[in-house]
C-alpha cells in the first residue's frame, strides 16, 4: 500500500505542476493579448482559445487534486454526530456514489472525446478531442483517488474519519 500511496502522491504533485503551468501560461497569454490588442494595435488569433482550453484542463485536473486533499465543499455536521459505525457507512456510501458518478462521466467523456475527434478548433486548428479529453482524464484521476479514499475510510479509526486531509 505504501508504494501505491507514493505513486498517488507523485501523480497529485504532477497534476499540481500541470495546473500551475497552465495558470502561468494563461496569465502570460492574457497579458500578451492585451499588449497586442491595445499597444501594438494587432490582435492575435489563438490566445483566447488556448486560454479557454487550458482553463478547462486546469479545472478537471484541479478537481482531482482538491478531491484527494479533501478540499471540496461538504456538509459534515450531521455525519460528525453519528455513531462510529454509521459515520463510516455514511462516508463510504458518499464516496461510492462519487466514484460511480466519476466512472459514469468518464465513460461518457470517452465517448464524447472520440466523437469530436474530427472537429477542428477554429484558431489553433487542433482536434477538439484534445479539449474534450480533459473530461475522461480528470474523471479517471478522480476515480482513482475515490478508490484510495474508500480504502482509507475502511481502515481508519472512526475518530479520524472526518479529519482534514488524509
C-alpha positions as CSV (number, residue, x, y, z in Angstrom):
1,X,0.0,0.0,0.0
2,X,2.9,2.4,0.7
3,X,4.2,2.1,-2.8
4,X,0.8,2.8,-4.2
5,X,0.4,5.8,-1.9
6,X,3.8,7.2,-3.1
7,X,2.7,6.7,-6.7
8,X,-0.6,8.6,-6.0
9,X,1.4,11.3,-4.2
10,X,3.6,11.7,-7.3
11,X,0.5,11.8,-9.6
12,X,-1.0,14.5,-7.4
13,X,2.2,16.6,-7.5
14,X,2.4,16.1,-11.3
15,X,-1.2,17.3,-11.6
16,X,-0.4,20.3,-9.4
17,X,2.6,21.2,-11.6
18,X,0.5,20.9,-14.8
19,X,-2.2,23.2,-13.2
20,X,0.4,25.7,-12.2
21,X,2.0,25.7,-15.6
22,X,-1.4,26.1,-17.2
23,X,-2.2,29.0,-15.0
24,X,1.1,30.7,-15.8
25,X,0.5,30.1,-19.5
26,X,-3.0,31.6,-19.2
27,X,-1.7,34.6,-17.4
28,X,1.1,35.2,-19.9
29,X,-1.2,34.7,-22.9
30,X,-3.8,37.1,-21.3
31,X,-1.1,39.8,-20.9
32,X,0.1,39.2,-24.5
33,X,-3.4,39.5,-25.8
34,X,-3.9,42.9,-24.1
35,X,-0.4,44.1,-25.2
36,X,-1.0,43.1,-28.8
37,X,-4.6,44.4,-28.9
38,X,-4.1,47.8,-27.2
39,X,-0.4,48.7,-27.6
40,X,0.6,47.1,-30.9
41,X,-2.9,47.5,-32.4
42,X,-2.9,44.0,-33.8
43,X,-4.9,41.0,-32.5
44,X,-3.5,37.5,-32.1
45,X,-6.0,34.8,-33.1
46,X,-5.0,31.9,-30.9
47,X,-4.6,33.1,-27.3
48,X,-8.2,33.5,-26.3
49,X,-8.9,29.9,-27.5
50,X,-5.8,28.5,-25.9
51,X,-6.6,30.2,-22.6
52,X,-10.1,28.7,-22.7
53,X,-8.8,25.2,-23.3
54,X,-6.1,25.4,-20.7
55,X,-8.8,26.6,-18.2
56,X,-10.9,23.5,-19.0
57,X,-7.9,21.2,-18.3
58,X,-7.0,23.1,-15.2
59,X,-10.5,22.7,-13.8
60,X,-10.7,19.0,-14.3
61,X,-7.2,18.2,-13.1
62,X,-7.5,20.7,-10.2
63,X,-10.8,19.0,-9.2
64,X,-8.9,15.7,-8.7
65,X,-6.3,17.4,-6.6
66,X,-9.0,19.0,-4.5
67,X,-10.8,15.7,-4.0
68,X,-7.7,13.9,-2.9
69,X,-6.9,16.7,-0.4
70,X,-10.4,16.7,0.9
71,X,-11.0,20.3,-0.1
72,X,-14.4,20.0,-1.8
73,X,-17.3,21.6,0.0
74,X,-19.1,19.1,2.2
75,X,-21.7,19.2,5.0
76,X,-20.2,17.1,7.7
77,X,-22.2,18.4,10.6
78,X,-24.7,15.6,10.6
79,X,-22.1,12.9,9.9
80,X,-20.0,14.2,12.8
81,X,-22.7,13.4,15.3
82,X,-23.4,9.9,14.0
83,X,-22.2,6.8,15.9
84,X,-18.9,5.4,14.6
85,X,-20.5,2.6,12.6
86,X,-23.0,4.9,10.9
87,X,-20.4,7.6,10.4
88,X,-18.1,5.1,8.5
89,X,-21.1,3.8,6.5
90,X,-22.3,7.3,5.5
91,X,-18.8,8.4,4.4
92,X,-18.2,5.1,2.5
93,X,-21.6,5.4,0.8
94,X,-20.9,9.0,-0.2
95,X,-17.5,8.1,-1.6
96,X,-19.0,5.1,-3.5
97,X,-21.7,7.3,-5.0
98,X,-19.0,9.8,-6.0
99,X,-16.9,7.0,-7.6
100,X,-19.9,5.8,-9.6
101,X,-20.5,9.3,-10.8
102,X,-16.9,9.8,-11.8
103,X,-17.0,6.4,-13.7
104,X,-20.2,7.4,-15.5
105,X,-18.9,10.8,-16.5
106,X,-15.6,9.2,-17.6
107,X,-17.4,6.7,-19.8
108,X,-19.5,9.4,-21.4
109,X,-16.4,11.6,-21.6
110,X,-14.5,9.0,-23.6
111,X,-17.4,8.6,-26.0
112,X,-17.7,12.3,-26.5
113,X,-14.0,12.7,-26.9
114,X,-14.0,10.1,-29.6
115,X,-17.0,11.6,-31.4
116,X,-15.5,15.1,-31.6
117,X,-12.1,13.9,-32.9
118,X,-12.8,15.0,-36.5
119,X,-13.8,18.5,-35.3
120,X,-11.0,21.1,-35.6
121,X,-10.8,24.2,-33.3
122,X,-11.1,27.5,-35.2
123,X,-7.9,29.3,-34.2
124,X,-5.5,26.6,-33.1
125,X,-6.6,24.1,-35.7
126,X,-6.2,21.1,-33.5
127,X,-8.7,18.3,-32.9
128,X,-11.3,19.1,-30.3
129,X,-10.6,15.7,-28.8
130,X,-7.6,17.4,-27.1
131,X,-10.1,19.7,-25.3
132,X,-12.8,17.2,-24.5
133,X,-10.1,14.7,-23.4
134,X,-9.9,16.7,-20.1
135,X,-13.2,15.1,-19.0
136,X,-12.2,11.5,-19.1
137,X,-8.7,12.2,-17.9
138,X,-9.9,14.3,-14.9
139,X,-12.6,11.7,-14.1
140,X,-10.0,8.9,-14.2
141,X,-7.9,10.7,-11.6
142,X,-11.0,11.4,-9.5
143,X,-12.0,7.7,-9.7
144,X,-8.5,6.5,-8.7
145,X,-8.5,9.0,-5.8
146,X,-12.0,7.8,-4.8
147,X,-10.8,4.2,-4.6
148,X,-7.9,5.4,-2.4
149,X,-10.3,7.3,-0.2
150,X,-12.5,4.2,0.1
151,X,-9.5,2.2,1.3
152,X,-8.6,4.9,3.8
153,X,-12.2,5.1,5.1
154,X,-12.5,1.4,5.6
155,X,-9.2,1.2,7.6
156,X,-9.1,4.5,9.5
157,X,-10.2,4.6,13.1
158,X,-13.7,6.2,13.5
159,X,-12.4,9.3,15.3
160,X,-10.1,10.1,12.3
161,X,-12.7,9.8,9.6
162,X,-13.7,13.5,9.4
163,X,-10.2,15.0,9.8
164,X,-8.9,17.3,7.2
165,X,-6.7,15.6,4.6
166,X,-5.5,12.0,4.8
